[in-house]
Amino acid sequence: MKSFFRGVFYVLVLALTAFAQVTKERLIEIRIIEKLSRDITGKDSPRIFVAGKGQEITRELAEYSSLVIVKDLEKADFVLLITESPEKPLTVPVFALGYLTFKNCDFCIGGLYWRKGRPQLILFEEKLEKFKISLPEEYRFYIISEKEIKQK
């Protein structure tokens, strides 16, 4: 009987590890990206193109959000930049995920990265104006001028 319970326990452990759980931090990222992309595009289910090597987050965005992940950049309302920066500015807003990606992107409207266990959201006033994006008042603390970042 003991070996039966050991066998059941072993199968349960294998089954639970097979279904990877999304981390708390990733879920926070997904919620921020989802809300931001809705507010930027004005759509309930915006079409997102994930640029770079972000297969894991692409799967998680599709599974845990109402965003529509598209494989064709031309069909996207919003671009989420993970690692690779497009060679030229795009006609849709580009948002960087991760500090180095954000730092190295000259035409991103903003970025989201983690610092000391907290999400850091930065949006550039000039880029938002370029795309004629008007965000709700709740974003006022995250909108800064690019000049402020370049001075630091």
Stockholm file with secondary structure:
# STOCKHOLM 1.0

chainA/1-152         MKSFFRGVFYVLVLALTAFAQVTKERLIEIRIIEKLSRDITGKDSPRIFVAGKGQEITRELAEYSSLVIVKDLEKADFVLLITESPEKPLTVPVFALGYLTFKNCDFCIGGLYWRKGRPQLILFEEKLEKFKISLPEEYRFYIISEKEIKQK
#=GR chainA/1-152 SS CHHHHHHHHHHHHHHHHHSCCCCHHHHHHHHHHHHHHHHHHCCSSCEEEEESSCHHHHHHHHHHSSCEEESCGGGCSEEEESSCCCSSCCSSCEEEESHHHHHHCSSCSEEEEEETTEEEEEEEHHHHHHTTCCCCGGGTTTEECHHHHHHC
#=GC SS_cons         CHHHHHHHHHHHHHHHHHSCCCCHHHHHHHHHHHHHHHHHHCCSSCEEEEESSCHHHHHHHHHHSSCEEESCGGGCSEEEESSCCCSSCCSSCEEEESHHHHHHCSSCSEEEEEETTEEEEEEEHHHHHHTTCCCCGGGTTTEECHHHHHHC
//
